[in-house]
Amino acid sequence: MSEAGEAYELPIVVEASDIDELGHVNNVVYVRWVQDAAVAHWRAEAPQQDQEQLVWIVLRHEIDYRLPAVLGDSVVARTWVGSASRVRFERLTELLRASDRKLLAGARTVWCPLDRETGRPAAVSAEVRARFSR
């Protein structure tokens, strides 16, 4: 486990299926990577009980594309939770080229926790808020 509020990093390798007709990673793939990093961070850091009780949905994605990733690149998705209210969590993600740590894209995503059984918005535990908040 990382320290509370610390950025989580997920290594990613660009696959042939990620490449579009322009020869670089398709924009939709960046969105998938942002989501993959958030899910991996949750699974690595959240208490098991919270993982069993909550499921997360995206309310909003914002992505700024800076540089293209190409086949053979290794990428690091670096993510952390920004501001958080009772049922809205801002997650920030940087997609970096692993070799030089140059920013490929930056994302801001707003997530909402739902109770897995009812499908309704649910507040997270104090432990989760402390673990993920900066």
Summary of the structure (lengths in Angstrom):
residues: 134
radius of gyration: 15.4
end to end distance: 14.9
largest distance: 46.4
contacts: 392
relative contact order: 0.24
helix: 26%
strand: 40%
